[in-house]
Amino acid sequence: MSVPEEEEKERRLPLAQRWPRASKFLLSGCAATVAELATFPLDLTKTRLQMQGEAALARLGDGARESAPYRGMVRTALGIIQEEGFLKLWQGVTPAIYRHVVYSGGRMVTYEHLREVVFGKSEDEHYPLWKSVIGGMMAGVIGQFLANPTDLVKVQMQMEGKRKLEGKPLRFRGVHHAFAKILAEGGIRGLWAGWVPNIQRAALVNMGDLTTYDTVKHYLVLNTPLEDNIMTHGLSSDLVGSHKAIQ
C-alpha cells in the first residue's frame, strides 16, 4: 500500500482511533465534569457544615458545641436555597471542574501510556495485576501533581465561605483573580503548596480506582460481546463508580 493510500485510510478512521490519547483525555474530562456538576451541591453543603462548626468554635470557644446550631445536610442545603438562591448550590464549581478535567484526563492518559508503552502486556496479552497497581499509583501521582494548582484554588475559594461567616472581607473576586493572587504572593511554587500529601492520597486512591477499572474492562472484553471501545471504557468507569458509591 502506497503512502498516500495509508494516509487516506488513516483520515477515514474515527477520531478516537486517530488520536487515542487526546480522545481519552477529552472523554475523561467530560465524564468528570458531568459527575462534578451532579455532586457539587453535596460537596458545598459538607464544606458549609464544616465551616459553620469552625466559625462557631472561633466565636464561642468551648461552648460552641452547645450553642452553635447543627442543621444537618438537608436543612443546610435548603437554607442555602432559601437564603442565597438555588444556583448558589454550585457556587465555586468552576475551579472544581478545572481540577477534575486536569486530574481525570491526566491520570487516564498517563495510565494508558504506562500500560501500552512502558510496562506492556505479557506474551498471552494479559496485563498482570502488579503492573496495574504500580501504573495506577504512578498515574495518580502525575495527575494530581498537574492538578494541584486548581485543587489549591478550589480549597481557597471554599474557604471564602468561612471568612464570610466570620464577617471578614473576601480575598478573591473569582477563579482567575485567585490564581493571579496566589501566583503574585507565592510565585510558581505557591501554586503547588501542599502537593506532597495530595499526591500521596491520589496514589492510594488510584491504586484501587484504575486497577479496578482496568480489570473490569478486560473482563468485559474477554467474556462479553463488547469490544475495546469508548462504550466499554464508559461502562467500566460506571461500574467502578457504582462500586465506590456502594462502599
GUGUTOR-655373 format. One record per residue (C-alpha): x, z, y; residue in three letters. Coordinates in nm, 2 decimals, padded with zeros to 4 digits, always signed. Example, Ala and Ser with C-alpha at 12.3 -4.5 7.8 and 13.67 -1.06 7.14 Angstrom:
! GUGUTOR-655373
{x:+01.23 z:+00.78 y:-00.45 rest:ALA}
{x:+01.37 z:+00.71 y:-00.11 rest:SER}
***
This chain:
! GUGUTOR-655373
{x:+00.00 z:+00.00 y:+00.00 rest:MET}
{x:+00.14 z:-00.10 y:+00.34 rest:SER}
{x:+00.19 z:+00.14 y:+00.62 rest:VAL}
{x:-00.10 z:+00.01 y:+00.84 rest:PRO}
{x:-00.33 z:+00.04 y:+00.54 rest:GLU}
{x:-00.22 z:+00.40 y:+00.48 rest:GLU}
{x:-00.27 z:+00.48 y:+00.85 rest:GLU}
{x:-00.62 z:+00.32 y:+00.84 rest:GLU}
{x:-00.71 z:+00.52 y:+00.53 rest:LYS}
{x:-00.59 z:+00.84 y:+00.69 rest:GLU}
{x:-00.80 z:+00.77 y:+01.00 rest:ARG}
{x:-01.11 z:+00.74 y:+00.78 rest:ARG}
{x:-01.06 z:+01.08 y:+00.64 rest:LEU}
{x:-01.28 z:+01.37 y:+00.77 rest:PRO}
{x:-01.12 z:+01.58 y:+01.05 rest:LEU}
{x:-01.09 z:+01.88 y:+00.82 rest:ALA}
{x:-00.87 z:+01.68 y:+00.58 rest:GLN}
{x:-00.67 z:+01.51 y:+00.86 rest:ARG}
{x:-00.59 z:+01.83 y:+01.04 rest:TRP}
{x:-00.65 z:+02.11 y:+00.79 rest:PRO}
{x:-00.47 z:+02.39 y:+00.98 rest:ARG}
{x:-00.64 z:+02.31 y:+01.31 rest:ALA}
{x:-00.98 z:+02.29 y:+01.13 rest:SER}
{x:-00.92 z:+02.62 y:+00.96 rest:LYS}
{x:-00.83 z:+02.78 y:+01.29 rest:PHE}
{x:-01.14 z:+02.65 y:+01.46 rest:LEU}
{x:-01.37 z:+02.74 y:+01.17 rest:LEU}
{x:-01.23 z:+03.09 y:+01.15 rest:SER}
{x:-01.26 z:+03.13 y:+01.53 rest:GLY}
{x:-01.62 z:+03.01 y:+01.54 rest:CYS}
{x:-01.72 z:+03.24 y:+01.25 rest:ALA}
{x:-01.55 z:+03.53 y:+01.42 rest:ALA}
{x:-01.73 z:+03.45 y:+01.75 rest:THR}
{x:-02.07 z:+03.45 y:+01.58 rest:VAL}
{x:-02.00 z:+03.77 y:+01.40 rest:ALA}
{x:-01.88 z:+03.94 y:+01.72 rest:GLU}
{x:-02.18 z:+03.84 y:+01.92 rest:LEU}
{x:-02.41 z:+03.98 y:+01.64 rest:ALA}
{x:-02.23 z:+04.31 y:+01.60 rest:THR}
{x:-02.10 z:+04.38 y:+01.95 rest:PHE}
{x:-02.40 z:+04.59 y:+02.06 rest:PRO}
{x:-02.32 z:+04.83 y:+01.78 rest:LEU}
{x:-01.96 z:+04.85 y:+01.89 rest:ASP}
{x:-02.06 z:+04.91 y:+02.25 rest:LEU}
{x:-02.31 z:+05.18 y:+02.15 rest:THR}
{x:-02.04 z:+05.35 y:+01.94 rest:LYS}
{x:-01.79 z:+05.34 y:+02.23 rest:THR}
{x:-02.05 z:+05.48 y:+02.47 rest:ARG}
{x:-02.13 z:+05.77 y:+02.24 rest:LEU}
{x:-01.75 z:+05.85 y:+02.21 rest:GLN}
{x:-01.70 z:+05.82 y:+02.59 rest:MET}
{x:-02.01 z:+06.04 y:+02.65 rest:GLN}
{x:-01.86 z:+06.32 y:+02.44 rest:GLY}
{x:-01.52 z:+06.29 y:+02.61 rest:GLU}
{x:-01.67 z:+06.28 y:+02.96 rest:ALA}
{x:-01.89 z:+06.59 y:+02.88 rest:ALA}
{x:-01.58 z:+06.77 y:+02.74 rest:LEU}
{x:-01.39 z:+06.69 y:+03.06 rest:ALA}
{x:-01.67 z:+06.83 y:+03.28 rest:ARG}
{x:-01.79 z:+07.13 y:+03.08 rest:LEU}
{x:-01.48 z:+07.23 y:+02.87 rest:GLY}
{x:-01.56 z:+07.44 y:+02.57 rest:ASP}
{x:-01.94 z:+07.44 y:+02.65 rest:GLY}
{x:-01.96 z:+07.06 y:+02.62 rest:ALA}
{x:-02.09 z:+07.08 y:+02.26 rest:ARG}
{x:-02.39 z:+07.29 y:+02.36 rest:GLU}
{x:-02.46 z:+07.13 y:+02.70 rest:SER}
{x:-02.39 z:+06.76 y:+02.65 rest:ALA}
{x:-02.68 z:+06.55 y:+02.53 rest:PRO}
{x:-02.65 z:+06.37 y:+02.20 rest:TYR}
{x:-02.88 z:+06.08 y:+02.17 rest:ARG}
{x:-02.77 z:+05.90 y:+01.86 rest:GLY}
{x:-02.71 z:+05.53 y:+01.81 rest:MET}
{x:-03.06 z:+05.41 y:+01.85 rest:VAL}
{x:-03.15 z:+05.62 y:+02.16 rest:ARG}
{x:-02.82 z:+05.53 y:+02.32 rest:THR}
{x:-02.89 z:+05.16 y:+02.27 rest:ALA}
{x:-03.24 z:+05.20 y:+02.41 rest:LEU}
{x:-03.10 z:+05.39 y:+02.70 rest:GLY}
{x:-02.86 z:+05.11 y:+02.79 rest:ILE}
{x:-03.15 z:+04.86 y:+02.78 rest:ILE}
{x:-03.38 z:+05.08 y:+03.00 rest:GLN}
{x:-03.12 z:+05.19 y:+03.25 rest:GLU}
{x:-02.90 z:+04.88 y:+03.27 rest:GLU}
{x:-03.08 z:+04.59 y:+03.12 rest:GLY}
{x:-03.09 z:+04.42 y:+02.78 rest:PHE}
{x:-02.79 z:+04.19 y:+02.84 rest:LEU}
{x:-02.57 z:+04.49 y:+02.91 rest:LYS}
{x:-02.55 z:+04.54 y:+02.54 rest:LEU}
{x:-02.30 z:+04.26 y:+02.55 rest:TRP}
{x:-02.10 z:+04.39 y:+02.85 rest:GLN}
{x:-01.73 z:+04.33 y:+02.78 rest:GLY}
{x:-01.79 z:+04.09 y:+02.49 rest:VAL}
{x:-01.56 z:+03.82 y:+02.64 rest:THR}
{x:-01.23 z:+03.99 y:+02.56 rest:PRO}
{x:-01.36 z:+04.08 y:+02.22 rest:ALA}
{x:-01.44 z:+03.72 y:+02.15 rest:ILE}
{x:-01.09 z:+03.62 y:+02.28 rest:TYR}
{x:-00.94 z:+03.88 y:+02.04 rest:ARG}
{x:-01.13 z:+03.77 y:+01.73 rest:HIS}
{x:-01.07 z:+03.40 y:+01.79 rest:VAL}
{x:-00.69 z:+03.45 y:+01.82 rest:VAL}
{x:-00.68 z:+03.71 y:+01.54 rest:TYR}
{x:-00.90 z:+03.55 y:+01.28 rest:SER}
{x:-00.77 z:+03.20 y:+01.35 rest:GLY}
{x:-00.41 z:+03.31 y:+01.35 rest:GLY}
{x:-00.43 z:+03.51 y:+01.03 rest:ARG}
{x:-00.62 z:+03.24 y:+00.83 rest:MET}
{x:-00.38 z:+02.96 y:+00.93 rest:VAL}
{x:-00.08 z:+03.19 y:+00.86 rest:THR}
{x:-00.22 z:+03.28 y:+00.52 rest:TYR}
{x:-00.28 z:+02.92 y:+00.42 rest:GLU}
{x:+00.07 z:+02.82 y:+00.53 rest:HIS}
{x:+00.23 z:+03.11 y:+00.33 rest:LEU}
{x:+00.02 z:+03.02 y:+00.03 rest:ARG}
{x:+00.08 z:+02.65 y:+00.03 rest:GLU}
{x:+00.43 z:+02.62 y:+00.17 rest:VAL}
{x:+00.63 z:+02.94 y:+00.15 rest:VAL}
{x:+00.51 z:+03.10 y:-00.18 rest:PHE}
{x:+00.35 z:+02.81 y:-00.36 rest:GLY}
{x:+00.14 z:+02.83 y:-00.68 rest:LYS}
{x:+00.27 z:+02.87 y:-01.03 rest:SER}
{x:+00.31 z:+02.58 y:-01.27 rest:GLU}
{x:-00.05 z:+02.63 y:-01.40 rest:ASP}
{x:-00.19 z:+02.61 y:-01.04 rest:GLU}
{x:-00.26 z:+02.98 y:-01.05 rest:HIS}
{x:-00.18 z:+03.19 y:-00.74 rest:TYR}
{x:-00.06 z:+03.53 y:-00.85 rest:PRO}
{x:-00.22 z:+03.85 y:-00.71 rest:LEU}
{x:+00.11 z:+03.99 y:-00.58 rest:TRP}
{x:+00.16 z:+03.68 y:-00.37 rest:LYS}
{x:-00.19 z:+03.72 y:-00.23 rest:SER}
{x:-00.12 z:+04.08 y:-00.14 rest:VAL}
{x:+00.21 z:+04.00 y:+00.04 rest:ILE}
{x:+00.06 z:+03.69 y:+00.21 rest:GLY}
{x:-00.24 z:+03.88 y:+00.33 rest:GLY}
{x:-00.03 z:+04.16 y:+00.48 rest:MET}
{x:+00.21 z:+03.92 y:+00.65 rest:MET}
{x:-00.09 z:+03.71 y:+00.78 rest:ALA}
{x:-00.25 z:+04.03 y:+00.92 rest:GLY}
{x:+00.07 z:+04.13 y:+01.09 rest:VAL}
{x:+00.12 z:+03.79 y:+01.26 rest:ILE}
{x:-00.25 z:+03.75 y:+01.35 rest:GLY}
{x:-00.27 z:+04.10 y:+01.51 rest:GLN}
{x:+00.07 z:+04.06 y:+01.69 rest:PHE}
{x:-00.06 z:+03.74 y:+01.85 rest:LEU}
{x:-00.39 z:+03.90 y:+01.94 rest:ALA}
{x:-00.25 z:+04.23 y:+02.08 rest:ASN}
{x:-00.29 z:+04.13 y:+02.45 rest:PRO}
{x:-00.65 z:+04.05 y:+02.40 rest:THR}
{x:-00.70 z:+04.37 y:+02.20 rest:ASP}
{x:-00.54 z:+04.57 y:+02.47 rest:LEU}
{x:-00.77 z:+04.42 y:+02.74 rest:VAL}
{x:-01.07 z:+04.48 y:+02.52 rest:LYS}
{x:-00.99 z:+04.85 y:+02.49 rest:VAL}
{x:-00.91 z:+04.88 y:+02.86 rest:GLN}
{x:-01.24 z:+04.71 y:+02.96 rest:MET}
{x:-01.43 z:+04.95 y:+02.73 rest:GLN}
{x:-01.26 z:+05.25 y:+02.89 rest:MET}
{x:-01.41 z:+05.14 y:+03.22 rest:GLU}
{x:-01.74 z:+05.29 y:+03.10 rest:GLY}
{x:-01.57 z:+05.63 y:+03.07 rest:LYS}
{x:-01.44 z:+05.61 y:+03.43 rest:ARG}
{x:-01.80 z:+05.52 y:+03.54 rest:LYS}
{x:-01.94 z:+05.82 y:+03.37 rest:LEU}
{x:-01.67 z:+06.04 y:+03.53 rest:GLU}
{x:-01.76 z:+05.90 y:+03.88 rest:GLY}
{x:-01.42 z:+05.73 y:+03.92 rest:LYS}
{x:-01.37 z:+05.38 y:+04.07 rest:PRO}
{x:-01.34 z:+05.09 y:+03.83 rest:LEU}
{x:-01.00 z:+04.93 y:+03.79 rest:ARG}
{x:-01.09 z:+04.58 y:+03.68 rest:PHE}
{x:-01.32 z:+04.32 y:+03.82 rest:ARG}
{x:-01.33 z:+04.11 y:+03.50 rest:GLY}
{x:-01.13 z:+04.00 y:+03.20 rest:VAL}
{x:-00.88 z:+03.77 y:+03.39 rest:HIS}
{x:-00.83 z:+04.04 y:+03.65 rest:HIS}
{x:-00.75 z:+04.29 y:+03.37 rest:ALA}
{x:-00.49 z:+04.05 y:+03.22 rest:PHE}
{x:-00.33 z:+03.99 y:+03.56 rest:ALA}
{x:-00.32 z:+04.36 y:+03.65 rest:LYS}
{x:-00.17 z:+04.47 y:+03.32 rest:ILE}
{x:+00.09 z:+04.19 y:+03.35 rest:LEU}
{x:+00.17 z:+04.29 y:+03.70 rest:ALA}
{x:+00.21 z:+04.66 y:+03.62 rest:GLU}
{x:+00.38 z:+04.64 y:+03.28 rest:GLY}
{x:+00.52 z:+04.29 y:+03.26 rest:GLY}
{x:+00.51 z:+04.08 y:+02.94 rest:ILE}
{x:+00.59 z:+04.39 y:+02.73 rest:ARG}
{x:+00.30 z:+04.57 y:+02.88 rest:GLY}
{x:+00.06 z:+04.33 y:+02.70 rest:LEU}
{x:+00.20 z:+04.44 y:+02.37 rest:TRP}
{x:+00.16 z:+04.81 y:+02.43 rest:ALA}
{x:+00.06 z:+04.99 y:+02.10 rest:GLY}
{x:+00.13 z:+04.69 y:+01.88 rest:TRP}
{x:+00.31 z:+04.88 y:+01.61 rest:VAL}
{x:+00.01 z:+05.09 y:+01.49 rest:PRO}
{x:-00.22 z:+04.79 y:+01.54 rest:ASN}
{x:-00.01 z:+04.56 y:+01.31 rest:ILE}
{x:+00.02 z:+04.84 y:+01.05 rest:GLN}
{x:-00.36 z:+04.87 y:+01.03 rest:ARG}
{x:-00.40 z:+04.49 y:+01.03 rest:ALA}
{x:-00.16 z:+04.46 y:+00.74 rest:ALA}
{x:-00.36 z:+04.71 y:+00.53 rest:LEU}
{x:-00.70 z:+04.56 y:+00.62 rest:VAL}
{x:-00.59 z:+04.20 y:+00.54 rest:ASN}
{x:-00.42 z:+04.31 y:+00.22 rest:MET}
{x:-00.77 z:+04.37 y:+00.10 rest:GLY}
{x:-00.97 z:+04.11 y:+00.30 rest:ASP}
{x:-00.76 z:+03.80 y:+00.24 rest:LEU}
{x:-00.67 z:+03.89 y:-00.12 rest:THR}
{x:-01.04 z:+03.93 y:-00.20 rest:THR}
{x:-01.12 z:+03.61 y:-00.01 rest:TYR}
{x:-00.87 z:+03.40 y:-00.20 rest:ASP}
{x:-00.97 z:+03.55 y:-00.53 rest:THR}
{x:-01.34 z:+03.48 y:-00.47 rest:VAL}
{x:-01.27 z:+03.13 y:-00.35 rest:LYS}
{x:-01.06 z:+03.03 y:-00.65 rest:HIS}
{x:-01.32 z:+03.19 y:-00.89 rest:TYR}
{x:-01.59 z:+02.97 y:-00.73 rest:LEU}
{x:-01.38 z:+02.66 y:-00.75 rest:VAL}
{x:-01.28 z:+02.71 y:-01.12 rest:LEU}
{x:-01.62 z:+02.85 y:-01.25 rest:ASN}
{x:-01.88 z:+02.67 y:-01.05 rest:THR}
{x:-01.95 z:+02.30 y:-00.94 rest:PRO}
{x:-01.83 z:+02.39 y:-00.59 rest:LEU}
{x:-01.52 z:+02.21 y:-00.46 rest:GLU}
{x:-01.24 z:+02.34 y:-00.24 rest:ASP}
{x:-01.40 z:+02.25 y:+00.09 rest:ASN}
{x:-01.54 z:+02.42 y:+00.41 rest:ILE}
{x:-01.86 z:+02.52 y:+00.24 rest:MET}
{x:-01.67 z:+02.71 y:-00.03 rest:THR}
{x:-01.45 z:+02.87 y:+00.23 rest:HIS}
{x:-01.75 z:+02.98 y:+00.42 rest:GLY}
{x:-01.93 z:+03.12 y:+00.11 rest:LEU}
{x:-01.62 z:+03.31 y:+00.01 rest:SER}
{x:-01.59 z:+03.46 y:+00.36 rest:SER}
{x:-01.96 z:+03.56 y:+00.35 rest:ASP}
{x:-01.92 z:+03.73 y:+00.01 rest:LEU}
{x:-01.62 z:+03.92 y:+00.13 rest:VAL}
{x:-01.81 z:+04.02 y:+00.45 rest:GLY}
{x:-02.11 z:+04.14 y:+00.24 rest:SER}
{x:-01.88 z:+04.35 y:+00.02 rest:HIS}
{x:-01.73 z:+04.51 y:+00.33 rest:LYS}
{x:-02.08 z:+04.58 y:+00.47 rest:ALA}
{x:-02.18 z:+04.75 y:+00.14 rest:ILE}
{x:-01.87 z:+04.97 y:+00.15 rest:GLN}
***
